[in-house]
Amino acid sequence: MITDELLTILCCPETQQPLTPVDPILITKVNGAIAKGTLRTRGGQKVTRLTDGGLVRDDRRYLYAVRQGIPVMLREESISLSNLESSGNRTRDTETPISYT
Protein backbone atom coordinates (compact mmCIF):
# COMPACT_ATOMS: atom_id res chain seq x y z
CA MET A 1 0.00 0.00 0.00
CA ILE A 2 1.24 3.47 -0.84
CA THR A 3 1.24 5.80 2.14
CA ASP A 4 0.03 9.40 2.10
CA GLU A 5 3.59 10.45 2.90
CA LEU A 6 4.92 8.70 -0.21
CA LEU A 7 2.14 10.22 -2.33
CA THR A 8 3.26 13.71 -1.33
CA ILE A 9 6.68 13.14 -2.93
CA LEU A 10 5.73 11.01 -5.94
CA CYS A 11 4.98 12.75 -9.22
CA CYS A 12 4.75 11.90 -12.89
CA PRO A 13 8.31 11.46 -14.19
CA GLU A 14 7.37 13.20 -17.44
CA THR A 15 5.27 16.20 -16.38
CA GLN A 16 5.85 16.33 -12.60
CA GLN A 17 2.06 16.35 -12.09
CA PRO A 18 0.87 14.96 -8.75
CA LEU A 19 -0.39 11.39 -8.70
CA THR A 20 -3.45 9.94 -6.99
CA PRO A 21 -4.48 6.34 -6.38
CA VAL A 22 -7.11 4.97 -8.75
CA ASP A 23 -10.27 3.31 -7.55
CA PRO A 24 -10.73 -0.48 -7.63
CA ILE A 25 -13.23 -0.27 -10.52
CA LEU A 26 -10.53 1.08 -12.84
CA ILE A 27 -8.04 -1.54 -11.66
CA THR A 28 -10.61 -4.22 -12.50
CA LYS A 29 -10.95 -2.76 -16.03
CA VAL A 30 -7.17 -2.59 -16.43
CA ASN A 31 -6.70 -6.18 -15.24
CA GLY A 32 -9.53 -7.34 -17.53
CA ALA A 33 -7.77 -5.82 -20.53
CA ILE A 34 -4.49 -7.39 -19.40
CA ALA A 35 -6.17 -10.81 -19.10
CA LYS A 36 -7.60 -10.42 -22.63
CA GLY A 37 -4.14 -9.53 -23.91
CA THR A 38 -5.32 -6.22 -25.38
CA LEU A 39 -3.49 -3.70 -23.20
CA ARG A 40 -0.16 -2.15 -24.17
CA THR A 41 2.18 0.19 -22.39
CA ARG A 42 2.94 3.63 -23.67
CA GLY A 43 6.12 2.15 -25.11
CA GLY A 44 4.07 -0.34 -27.15
CA GLN A 45 4.80 -3.46 -25.12
CA LYS A 46 1.99 -5.88 -24.31
CA VAL A 47 1.11 -5.76 -20.59
CA THR A 48 1.21 -9.32 -19.24
CA ARG A 49 1.32 -8.85 -15.45
CA LEU A 50 -1.81 -7.94 -13.51
CA THR A 51 -1.61 -4.85 -11.33
CA ASP A 52 -2.47 -4.54 -7.65
CA GLY A 53 -3.28 -0.85 -7.95
CA GLY A 54 -2.34 2.24 -9.82
CA LEU A 55 -1.51 5.91 -9.69
CA VAL A 56 -2.95 8.34 -12.18
CA ARG A 57 -1.62 11.77 -12.94
CA ASP A 58 -3.76 14.87 -12.47
CA ASP A 59 -4.74 15.17 -16.14
CA ARG A 60 -6.17 11.59 -15.94
CA ARG A 61 -4.32 10.51 -19.11
CA TYR A 62 -1.81 7.95 -17.82
CA LEU A 63 -1.77 5.28 -15.16
CA TYR A 64 1.37 4.00 -13.45
CA ALA A 65 0.84 0.42 -12.27
CA VAL A 66 1.51 -0.61 -8.68
CA ARG A 67 2.78 -4.18 -8.26
CA GLN A 68 3.52 -5.71 -4.88
CA GLY A 69 3.17 -2.26 -3.34
CA ILE A 70 5.80 -0.70 -5.61
CA PRO A 71 4.77 1.91 -8.19
CA VAL A 72 6.31 1.41 -11.63
CA MET A 73 7.28 5.01 -12.38
CA LEU A 74 8.72 4.61 -15.87
CA ARG A 75 7.22 6.70 -18.68
CA GLU A 76 7.40 3.88 -21.22
CA GLU A 77 5.66 1.50 -18.79
CA SER A 78 2.73 3.82 -18.14
CA ILE A 79 -0.68 2.90 -19.52
CA SER A 80 -2.74 5.37 -21.51
CA LEU A 81 -6.28 5.44 -20.15
CA SER A 82 -7.54 6.18 -23.67
CA ASN A 83 -5.62 3.05 -24.69
CA LEU A 84 -7.76 1.12 -22.22
CA GLU A 85 -10.96 2.44 -23.80
CA SER A 86 -9.83 1.63 -27.34
CA SER A 87 -9.40 -2.11 -26.67
CA GLY A 88 -5.65 -1.99 -26.45
CA ASN A 89 -4.88 -0.11 -29.64
CA ARG A 90 -1.85 2.08 -29.08
CA THR A 91 -2.83 5.71 -28.92
CA ARG A 92 -1.07 8.99 -29.54
CA ASP A 93 -0.19 11.23 -26.61
CA THR A 94 -2.54 13.89 -27.98
CA GLU A 95 -5.78 12.00 -27.45
CA THR A 96 -8.48 13.33 -25.17
CA PRO A 97 -8.08 12.27 -21.54
CA ILE A 98 -10.70 10.08 -19.91
CA SER A 99 -11.97 10.70 -16.39
CA TYR A 100 -12.70 7.76 -14.10
CA THR A 101 -13.95 9.60 -11.06
N, C-alpha and C positions, 0 to 999 in steps of 0.2 A: 504494500500500500504506500502511496506517495503522501508524505506528510504536508501539512500547510506550510511548514517552514521551507521544505524543498521547493514547493510551488512558487514561493516568493522569489527564488533565485533562478528558476528555470525559465527559459524563453526560447522562442523559435530561433534556431541557429542561422536562418536565412534573413529574417526581418526583425528579429529581436522583440516581436510581439509577445505579450504574456500568453501563457498556456493555462487551460482549465481542463479538469477531468471531464470526460464524456459520460453520458448516462448509459446504463446497461442496455437499453433498447438499441442504441447505435452499435454497441459492441456485438450484440446478437446479429445485427445486419452485416457487420464487417466479417464476423466469423462464418456466417452463412455463405457469403461470397467467397471466402477463403476455401470453405469445404467444397463448393461447386467448382473451384479452380478458375474463377473468373476475375479475381482481383490482382492487380499489379501495383507495384510500388511506383513512385514518381520516376524512378530510374528505369522503369520498364520491366523489372523482374517480377515473375509470378510469386505471389505471397503464398507460402506453403505452411507456415506455422500459425496456429490460432493465437489470438491475443487475449490477455487477461484483462486489459483495460486500455485506455488511450488518453492522450492529451491533444486538445485541439487548440489551434491558435485563434486569436481574437477575431480574425476575419472569417472564421469557420470554413476555410478552404482546405486545410490539410490536417491530417491526424497523424500523430506520432504514437506508435504502438507501445504498450507496456507489457513486458513479458517477465514473469517471475519477479514482479515488483520493480523492474528496471526499465526506465523509459529509453527507447531507441531513438536517440536525438540526431539522426543523420538525415540530411536533406533528401538524399537519393532513396532512403528507406521509408520516407513519409508516404502516406496514402492520400490521394486526392479524394475528397468527399464527393466531387462530381463524378469521379471515376467509379465510385461505388454505385451511384445512380445509373450509370450508363453500362451496367453489366460487365464491368471490367475492361472496357475499351479505354486505352490510354488517352488521356485528355491533355489539352494544352493548358499552360499556366494561366491563360487569360479567360478561362471559362467562368461563368457566374457562380459565386459561392452558394452553398446550400446551408440552410440553418436547420439544426436538429434540436431546437430547444422548445 
